[in-house]
């Protein structure tokens, strides 16, 4: 199977740091994506990890451990506009199929 | 501007009345896909296409049809819509190999209600 699991909801305070975890079954995926999705809108690309380690892009960073089937998205200096759903998605081997987790709804409070 | 265009954005229809949701991309992408998104279930793939005249079922294909006669277009057809097809639909595309770097480019979505 290719299940992807992430928490359903998280809350955080403006200016804080939040880490959103994603776990997956290790077989069958060639890379992990993170997308941001505001309510009713299309998902937008945040990051892609194919090798182990941390990838940093401004306030957002993403980490991957392939042997543990584990990834996280780290959001720093949270802003109100970061309130959205964050989708973890695995890319299947030998195809371009993306398999999504159910998403983590993040609410940022003042 | 590179984009995936879906139409309509909103649609309310009655059970059994055939409808088509159009999807077009201007990036010369080989791979196109349709997803539906429902609360608590996330994005689930309906159909996908690896290239012109090549289509295949995703995880939830029942009640849907697609065609890929041209590279840029990938319409989703509901021959006899039912209320359980009420959902938010997204079309997405990816260039060959680019799926490994940038994932998909998504359309703006179509919110379909079947009464």
Interface residues (C-beta under 8 A of the other chain):
Chain A: X30 X31 X33 X35 X40 X41 X42 X43 X44 X45 X48 X50 X87 X89 X91 X95 X96 X97 X98 X99 X100 X101 X102 X103
Chain B: X31 X33 X35 X40 X41 X42 X43 X44 X45 X48 X50 X58 X88 X90 X92 X94 X96 X99 X100 X101 X102 X103 X104 X106 X107 X108 X109 X111
